[in-house]
Amino acid sequence: MAITTHEPTIGARRSLLLRLLVIVAFCTLWLRLWQMQVLQVDQHTQTVLDNVLIPHSIGAPRGCIYDRDLVPLADNRPSWAVVVTPSRVPAYRGGAPRPEAFYSIAAELGRIFSRSDLSVEEIMRRMTDGLPSDALTPRLVVDNVEEATRSRIKELGPELEGVDVIQRYVRDYPHPHGANAYHVVGYASRLTAEQVKQGKLSEGYEYSDIIGQLGVEAAYERELRGTKGHEKIDARGLPVTASAPRAGHDLVLGVDSALQAAAEQALEQWAKHQGQRSAAAIVMDCRNGQVLAMASYPSFRAEWCVPQATPEDRKAFTEEQSAPGNPWMNHAITGKRFPASTFKIVTMASALEMSAFLGLDTFGPNKRVYCTGRILVGERKEPKYCWKRNGHGWVGLREAIAESCNTMFYSAGAVLHAAGGGDGVLLQQGARACGFGSKTGIDLGGEYEGLVGDRDWRVRQSYVQDNMEVGWYVGDTMNMAIGHGDLDATPIQVASATAVIANGGVLVWPHVVKEIRAGDQPVEYRYPFPDDPPNTPRPITLSGQTLSIIRDGMRMAVTSRRGTAFQAFQPFTRVAVAGKTGTDERTNNSWFTSFAPYGDPKIVVTVFIEKGGHGSASAAPAAREIYEAAFDESGRLRVDLDI
């Protein structure tokens, strides 16, 4: 049997060769892809990163804050800072950071700085907050870096890839004349975690940005922050496109730094003298509401709270946090406190004006009472006492203010209670007209509105407070008439009410910022809060006779031997001061509110000292020291006022 063999045709051989070529080509391509994607991934990733145009924001210089004489209270100075750009850290992969790689950098930086307040965990937080978003933006780790530390970081070079030392501007608080002004100026620091939660990143802020945290730094953040510039950086680190930043607006305050320093010094001295409790002092132009000085004790210092704070600063900050009196609080605009006898000027004005308006003869300019030290009220003959338990004897209206006779003001309260239909509404109306029970609108955050209680308020309170009396009786109005009962006030409210008497019957708007500027040019003022600015003076109907009686009584409080402020101001001849002391006998708080010069009022000085004893024991002496700083020996006011 014959065997037949079939030779491959030419076409079949070509087909086989083509298949082999295809297989070889695919294998070669697969091997190349494997080499690029596995063996050479780091090289190609770096090539991409080297050639990308990285967007970068350029921080805007923050606006400066000046006192009324253009002396800086807050400005900017150059400083060196350590920043980390997450996208440049070797372990960063497509926005998915490896924590352990960040940890090694954080540990190295922790060893370099060796600060108790800068743990490895804290450095980690500053580097990685919010990742993987915003990974191209440098994150501020440490500010105010010394030259030796900068050199050490540069030496480590490759070990700290992604870490840079850059020059930037930081906030500086010069304290001219020794003025602290912490609660007025405030401070600016890094964005807090709470502010991030509130959505600040959507407003154009970045994690390392500086933002106002207190005082006008916070209230006027919109004006101070400026507008960032933007640029794109190429592989050589050079900008390709750029838009320049615009500096923030400057603030000119009404504050006089020398007077501010004197107010702080006097307040601290007398507050410490009485046991280092809380205290506040306000100096205000009674004609337009400009705040010339505002001190709150105890207080931090701004440089303790900024990112570049030294270890010594941070230690001082930690120690001060435990101080009695709550240094976080601006006691000039916050706190629930009885205004005590400082409120009697409002009671006197209300009783005289309401009696005249209603045609009553029970409380006129010639009103006199005989003070035995107590009176009996109502059918139950409830006793109410004067602070002078053996009584003042016969007193008229002026003497009642000068000597702070409770009996006269109990009488005024009883008259107002009856005239108002038996619910005390007339006294409450007078109090609210003088600014009590609502915010003054001062351009600082955190102001307390105070309280002027009435029957409706008690009804509302009865739903949340057990055993709350819902009626309003003559005894309640009498309590309010001497500055107690359902009545709370802040020092700024007491100062505003005093200005009403001093300026002839106008409720002015207390404000800290005098002017907003762009360079040397003033710009349109914008009130920093959502409410409408209360910048229109509100006239209050007060007769010349009423004003004369109250002013005379306040002057006699300083000059008469029986006046409650006589001892505190003897001898004092620089300027004629008129004032009213106040003592909260329940809490032993000390008040003094005043104006000067008596014949031509220009400024109001109000002082509050917690547990300071009688008003003449601490608040009035502190006010005297403030007046000594405000006026020279010839009686000339050292501050150049606007009007």
C-alpha positions, 0 to 999 in steps of 0.5 A: 500500500502506497503512503501519500504525503501532503506538503504544506502549501505556500499559503498555509506557511504564510498563515502560520508565520503571521500567527507567530508574528502576532503572538510575538508582537502581543507578548512584546507589548504585554512585557512592555506594559508590565515593565512600565506599569509595574517595574517603572511605575515610580519613574513614570509617576514622577515624570507626570508629577514633574510636568503637571502645572500645579495650581497654587494660591498666594496668600493676601496680606492681612489688613493692619489695625491701628489706634486713633493716632495710627499707631499699630495695634496689629500688623504683619512681620516676615517669618520663616515657616515649615510647610508640607505639600502632601502631593510631594510626599513620596508615599502619595499615590493619586491622592491616597496617602499612606499614613506610615509615610507621613508618620515618618516625616512627622516623627522627624519633625517632632525630633527637630522641634522637640516641643511639648505642644507639638506632638507627632500626632499634632504634626500628622493632623496638620499635614493630613487634615482633609486629605485626599482633597486639596493635596496640592496645597502646602500645609503650615506645620510650624511658624516662626522657625529659627535659623538653626532649625531651618538649616537642619531641615535643609540638611535632611533634604531627601529624608524630608521630601515634600517639606519646605521652609518658606518665608511668609508674613505672620500677625504681630501685636506690638502693644504700644504704650504697653496696651494689651487690648486683647478683647478689643483687637483680638487675635488671628490664628489657624482655622479651627476644626470647628470652623472647618465644620462650619464650612469655611473651606467653601468660602475660599479658606484653606486648612493652613489659613489664618482667620480672626478668632476674637475682637475686631480681628474676628468681627471684621474678618471680611474686611481684613482678610483680603483676596488671595492671588492664584498661580500655576507652577511648572516642573521647574518651580516657576509660575506660568500664570499668576494673578496678584493678591489684594491686601485686606483693608486696614481698621482705624479704631477709636481707641487711644493706646496710651489711655487703653494702657492706663485703663488696663493698669488701673483695672488690674491693680484694683481687681487684684486688690479685691482678690483678682476677680473679673473686672471691666472698664470703659472710656467712651466719647459720650457725644458719638459713642466712640470707644476710647478704651475698653479693658477686661480683666483677667485677660490673655495676650494675643501673642500667646494664641498665634501659631508662632507663639513661643513655648514660654508664651504657650506656658503663660497661656496655659497658666492663665486659663486657670485664673479666676474670672474667666479670661476668655470673656470680655466682661465689658460687654457680657455677664449677668449682673445687677447694675445696682445703684448706677441704675438709679439715674434711670429711675430718677429720670423716669420718675421725673419725666413720667410724673411731669407727663402725667401731671402727677405731683407725687414726684416733682423737682422738690420731692423730699423724703425722710430716710429712717433706714427702712420702709414698710411695703404693702399690706404685709408691711414687708420691710425694705432697707436703705444701705445706710441702716440708721438712715439719711434723714431728710434728703432731696433729689440731688442728695438722694443721688449723691448719697445713694439713698434707697428710700428716695428710689423706693418712693420713685418706684412706687410712684411709677408702679401706681402710675403705670397701672400697677405693673411697673411698665413705666420704669421698664419703658424708661430702662429700655429707652436708655438701652437696657434689655437689648444689645447696644450693637457694639461692633464686637461679637458675644455681646449679652443683651441684658434683662429688663423683666416684667409681667410677660417675661415672668409668664414666659419664664414660668414655663421653664422655671418651677415656682416662678411667680407670674405676678408683678407687684409694687415690691418688684418695681421698687427692687428694680428702682434700686438696680436689683430684682429682674434686671441684668446689665453689662458695663457697656449698657451702663456706660451708654445710659450714663452718656444719655445724661451726659450728652443731654438725652441721646442714646448713642451707638458704642463702637470700636472701629472708627474708620476702614481704609484701603491704603490711605483712602477711607472706604465705605463702612460695613457693619460686621453683623447681619443686623442693621447697624444701630448707628443713628443716635436715638433722642430721649425726651428728657427736660433740662430740669431733669438733666440738671437734677441728675447731673448735680446729684452725680457731681455732689457724689464726688464733691459732697462730704456725704457723697458716696464717691467723695473719699475716692476723689479727694483730692482731685482737681484736674477735671470736674467729675460727676459720678454714681457709685453702685454696690450689689450687696448680694454679691459685693460687686463694685460699680462706678459710672461717671462723666467729665468735664461736669460743665461740658461733658466729653467722656464717660468712664464706667468701671465694674469690679466683681466682689470689689466691695462698695463702689467707692472702695475699688471701682471709683478709685480705679476710675480716678486713675483713668481720669488722671491718665485722660486729663493733664494737670491743666484739665486738658483732655489728652485724647484728640476727639473727632468733635 
